[in-house]
Amino acid sequence: MKVAIMQPYFFPYIGYFQLIAAVDLFVVYDNIKYTKKGWINRNRMLENGSDAMFSLPLRNGSDALDVRDRSLAVDFVPEKVLSRFEGAYRRAPFFAQTRHLLESALRHPDNNLFAFLHHSLVQTCQHLGLATKIRISSSVPIDHTRTAQDKVLALCEALGATSYVNAIGGVELYSKDAFRDRGVVLDFIRPRPLEYTQFDGEFLPGLSILDVLMFNPLEDVRRWVRQNYDLI
C-alpha cells in the first residue's frame, strides 16, 4: 500500500493533489504545531495581474497549539473571501464551477481550523475525482511524541505501508536507506512544469489549485493531477 503524509493547507497548489492521487492512503496531520510562517491557513491567488495572498483569519492562540486546537476568528466572514475571488476571477472561463467549490468550503459551519481545512480538502478531492482514502493522523495508534522521519516511519509501520511517497522538498530530510531498512520503499513526487493562460498577462506559477481550476476545463485539471508528475 502506498501512503503519503502531509499537514493540511487551505486550497494548496496542484502538487499537493498530485501527491494524493499518487497513493492509496493519504494521512493529514491534525496533531502538528501551527506555524504563522507556514501555509496552513493561507495561499496565493492571481489578483490584478500579480500573485496575492488570501487567508483564513484565526482567533488568537498560543504558538504551542496544534492545528486541531486552533479556531477561525469570530469575525470571519466567508462572503468577504468570496467577493474578493469574484473580483479577481469573474472573467475567468471556469469561474462559475470553481466558485461553487470555494463557496462550499468557505461556508462550512465548523470554526475549528483543522475541521474546516479537512472539509475543504475532502470537497476538493471530490471535485477532482480523487477516491484516495484520507485518514487523520491522530487516529493512527502510535507514539505521537515522535518527530520528523521517525514519526513518519512509525505511521507507515502502523498503517502497513509498503511504499511512502513524499513531496520533492523532503529529499534532504528523508533517507531511502532508513525507509528500506524498515521494509518501506521511499519515493519523491516531482510535478512536471505546467503552464496555462491566465487572462492576458505573463503566467504566474505555483498558485492555489483554485487558480488552475478557474482557467482550465475540469477534465484537463483531473488529468494533470493524475499524470503530470514523476516519482523519483
N, C-alpha and C positions, 0 to 999 in steps of 0.2 A: 504493500500500500504506500502510495506517495503522499507525503504530508508537507505542509508549509505552515509557518507560524509567523504572525505579524501583529503589531499593535494596530488599533483602529485609527482611521483617518476620516475626515469629512470630505467626501467626494474626491478621493485621490486621483492621481494621474492613471493613464491606461495600463501602465506596467503592473500596478497593484492587482488589477483584474486579470491580467495575463498570468500572474502567479497563481491566482485562484483557479484559473482554467487549467493549469498545468498539473494539478494534483487531485487526489481523490478526497482528501480531507484538509480543510483549512481551519487552523486554530487561531482565534483572535484573542489577544491579551486583554483581559479586563483588570487583572491584578498587576498592573505595571504603573510605575510612577508617571504622573502627568508632568510634562515639562513645557514651560512657557515658550521655549525656543524651538519646540518641535512643530509638527504639522497636524497634531491630533484634531484640533477644532478649527483648522483654517486651511485654505488652499488658494490657488491662483486662477484668475479668470481674465478674459480679454475685455478691456474697457477703454473706449476712446483710442483704440489703436495701440494700447500698451498693456503689459501684464499688471494686474492689480490684485491685492489681497482681499479675500472675503473670509469671514469668520463667524463662529458662534460665540456670543458673549457669555462669560461664565460668572457664576456667583463667586465672591472672594473665598479663597480656601488656602490651606497650608500647602506648601510645595512638597510636603511629605506624603500627601494623599495620593492614593491610586486613582486611575481614571474612573473606576466604578464608584468612587467616593466623591466625585465632583458633580456639580449640578449646573444647569443653564441659569443664566441671570434671570431674576424675577421680571425684569423689564424687556426680555427678549420678545420681539415682535416678528413672527415669520413673514408677514406681509412686507416688511421693510426690505428683507433679503430678496423676496420675490420681485418687488418693484425695481430693485437695483439690477437684477438679472434681466428683467424685461427691458429696461433702458439700454442695457448693454447688448442684448442679443435679439431683440424683437424682429430685426431684419434678417436674422439667420434662417436658412431654409428649413431647418427642422426644430425651430423654436417651440412650436406647439406641443409636440410629443415629449420633448425634453422638459418643458415647463411642468407637465403633468407629473413626471418623476420627481422633480425638485419640490413641487408642492406637496406631494405625498410624504416626502421625507421631512420637510420643514414643519408640517402640521401634526407630526406625531405628538401625542399628548403627554408622554413621559418626559419630565425635565431632568432626569438622571443622565449625565453625559454619556456613559457607556451604553445605556439602553437606547438613547437617541441615535448614537453612531451605529450601533448594531442594527437597528431598524433600517437606517439608510443604506447600510451595506447589503442587507438582505433584499431590500427593494431594488437596488441597482443590479445585483446579481440576477434577479428575476427578469429585469428589463433586458439584460444582456443574454438571457437564455442560459445562464450557468446553473448547472444542477449539483455542483460540488457541495458536499455536506460541510456545514460550518459549525464549529464547536467552540465554546467559551473556555478559556484556559483554566480558570479556577475550578471547573467541573472535572478536570483530569486529576486523579489521585496520585500526586507526587509531593515531594517536599518543595513547597513554593518559595522557600527562602533561598533556594539555589539561584544562581545568576548566570547570565551570558551563555556560553556554549554548554556548560554543564547542565543548565536548566533545559535547553533545547534538547539535549541528548536524553534527559530524564523523561521529557514529554514524548519523544519519539519511542522510547522503550515502552512506556506505559500504554501507548496507542498501538503498539505492534507495527510501527513503520519499518518498511524495508528500504525506503528512499526518502530523503529530505531535500526539498528544493528551497533555496534562499534567494533573496534579491541580490543582484550583482554587487551591491555595495558591501556585502558581507565577505567578499573574497579574502580580505585581510584579517577578518575576525574569526573565521571558522577553518578548521583543519580537516581535509578529506581523510587523512590518515586516522585522526581521532574518531571520526564517524565510522570508518571502515572497521576499526578495532571493536566497535560495538555492533557490527553487523548491519550498518546503515550506509547506503550509497548517498553521498552528498553531491548535489548539482547546484549550479547557479543559473538563474534565468537572466538572459541578456536581451532586452527588447531591441528589435530592429528599428532603424530610422523610419519615422513616419511623418509625412508632410501632407497637408491638405489646405484648401483655400479657406482663408478667414477674411471675409469681406474682400476689400481690395488692397490690403496692406501686406507688409512683409510677414512671413509666417513666424509665429512665436511658439516654440516647442515647450513641452513639459507642463502644460496647463491641466486643469482638472478634467476628469472624464466628461464632465458636463460640456466643456468646450468641444471635445471630439464629437459628442452626440448632437450638438447644435448644428454642426456644419456637414454632417455625413449621414447617408442612409443607415438605418439601424442594422440592416443585414451586413453592410460593409464593416461597421464597428464590431459586430459579433464575430466576423471572420478575422479581423485584426487581433481581437482579444484571444482567439483560439490558435492563431497560426503565426502571427508576426513577431516571433521571438525565437531564440535558440537556447538550448540547455548546454552548459559547458562544465 
